[in-house]
Amino acid sequence: MPQGPRRPRFYLFVLLVGFLVGGYLNAFLRAMLPDSPTKAFFTYSVSAELGPVPVNLLVVHFTLGPMGVELSLLSLVGVALAYLVARSLF
């Protein structure tokens, strides 16, 4: 198997796909599992938010946000799965 350097776009793509798959898996398990410690463990997530950020460019001004990231165990599992699949394909 070749071990050459990967491009940053490859890793960004893997992270994006992994977080999407993990997010969908997290939402699926929240809807399907009954209230139990298993559901609480697998669907526990940590959120980070960046509030509204005003950008003033003198000619144009706009506000970005609020933006947030929600990280859970299943999103990390999704990233690992996406990496393994991408590594086997490329």
TAKAWO-V452400 format. One record per helix or strand. SS is the DSSP state (H for helix, E for strand). FROM is the first residue (numbers start at 1). TO is the last residue. Records with the same first field share a line. If there is no record, write none. Layout:
SS = FROM-TO + FROM-TO
This chain:
H = 8-32 + 37-43 + 73-89
E = 45-50 + 53-56 + 61-64 + 67-72
